[in-house]
Structures are given as C-alpha cells and as structure tokens.
Amino acid sequence: MDSSFFRGIVPPIATPIDDNECLVESKLREHVDWMIENGISGILASASNSEFYMMDYEEHKRALHVIIDQAKGRVPVYMGIGEIRTKKCIKLARMAKDEGADAVSVLQPMFIKPSEDELYTHFAAIADELGDTPMLIYNNPGRIGYGVSQDIVYRLAHEKENVIGMKDSSGDMTQLEEFIRRNRDVNFRVMCGKDTMIFPSLAVGAVGAVCCTANFIPDLVVSIYDKFIKGDLKGALEAQYRLNPIRLQMDKSSFPVAMKDYANILGRDLGKPFLPNKPSTDAQVEGLKKALSDNGYEI
C-alpha cells in the first residue's frame, strides 16, 4: 500500500469553539487555509491538541467533514481516534473512511491497561475494519500511562498491509529508532510526536513530525523539515533551537490550552479551550509572549 503521502509537518489541528462550546466552522475553515498556505504537509483532525476527548461522535464527524471539505485534496487529512472501547473506535474509523479521510490514526486505549494480546487485538480489529484505508498507530505513553511495544508494532506492520506507519510521542530516541529500524523492510513510516525532537528524529529516519506549534508558527516548524530535506542541516538545527523555548514554555500551562493561547496572541483567534480547561493565567500569557518575542516574533 502506498504510504508516500505520510511525511512532512502535520499539525494536530485546533478546534475553534464559541462560548457555548460549539464548533465555529468559519474559523476552522480559515485555519485550514492558513496552515496550508504556510506549508504544512497534512492535517490531523480529532487529535490530542484538537481536544478529541471533549468531543462526541457528531462533533468529530462535523469537524472532520469541514476539514476535508476545506482542504480540497491539497494535503492529506488524517482522523485521530482515541476511544477506549474497540467497538467505538471501529464506529469512528468507519465514519472517517466514509467521509474520505486519507488515513486514520489510532491511540492506545486510555485508563485501562490491556495486555499485549488485548492491545494487538484492538489495533488489528480496527485495521481490518478499515480495509484499504491506511491506518497509523499513535504511541503516547506520557498521556496514556503505558506504551505500545516494539513487538506489537512489528506484528501490525508485517501482518496488516494497511498499517503503514505511526506517530511516536514517547520522547525516547532509542524507541523511535527501533520502530524505524525493525520495520524498514515493509516501508513502515514513523513520525515524531515531539516538537522539540523534529531535527534528531529526521536524522535517524523519521519522515516528519506531528507538531502542535504548527497551529501558530507554521513558518518556523516547516522550515526545520524543509531545510533538513534540502541538506541545510545547520539551518534546520538553528530553526529547531528557535522552536524549543517556545514549545517548552507551553508546559507551564495545563494541557493543551497554551496552543490556543499562543495562536490568539498572534491573532489567529481560535477561542477558548473546552471546560474544565481554561486559558492560561495572565502571568503565563506574559511568559508565552516573551518566548515568542525572544525568538523573533512581534507581539
């Protein structure tokens, strides 16, 4: 199965909402256009930074429909799935396929801690339902509390033709390297899920990165990938060093509100997070502004 489309910088797109926590379609459409115009290589809908865990089935479907409709095939659109129950994941996967998503990205179930066999069965059942639609594995042990093992990824990559790649947010370079090394023979493609690790991940064979910061400074994030691909390693590394303090400042806010705060500071107007999350404190907003101004952005 062709997996060449899975590459570059892919933002987990923010979900703009109004004061009643309803999707603001016009802002979402504008945001899709703006990021594409600024060089991103794909869009991940219903991701962690999209606040997928706050959304019901119809909200997922509406947001995905708008994103695909607005992207108009200019970049691939991926659908994130993070339900605990396999049956609910399959329902979302079927919807994503019907809506025309280019691929589906599946997070390991949160809260529970399945055995190796149970987790493999979970991913395999979703892959089987998708059929000829590509599927990605999303490994996020920091948020979920456990990781997807090398052996499970190997089995899925070698036994399920439509499991073409993964996003690894472990932050563990050895883990990332091994996901790449062990599955090279089937052209399994791995993206980094840490904005601070784009450069080193590309250096060991990753095909790109899923970066929340591309929602508000896509020019800088995309430049790391573009410079690296063109062989400008020094330029790519310097761009990575500019990005890191901006990204690290986000950790002083509750997850994932700083992404919208940064975007709003820069005039993107993406609204507030879903409750119970709230925008960053005034003191933290000043810290976000300083991180931007220290690294070349006018506030």
Salt bridges, closest charged atoms under 4 A:
GLU25 OE2 - ARG29 NE 2.86
GLU25 OE1 - ARG62 NH2 2.33
GLU30 OE2 - ARG268 NH2 3.90
ASP33 OD1 - ARG74 NH2 2.56
GLU51 OE1 - LYS260 NZ 2.82
ASP69 OD2 - ARG29 NH1 2.82
GLU99 OE1 - HIS65 ND1 3.09
ASP128 OD1 - LYS160 NZ 2.87
GLU129 OE2 - ARG94 NE 2.98
ASP132 OD1 - LYS97 NZ 3.49
ASP151 OD1 - ARG182 NH1 3.23
GLU159 OE2 - ARG155 NE 3.45
GLU178 OE1 - ARG181 NH2 2.74
ASP185 OD1 - HIS158 NE2 3.02
ASP232 OD2 - LYS227 NZ 4.00
ASP251 OD1 - ARG247 NH1 2.89
ASP269 OD2 - LYS27 NZ 3.09
GLU286 OE2 - LYS289 NZ 3.74
ASP294 OD2 - LYS290 NZ 2.68
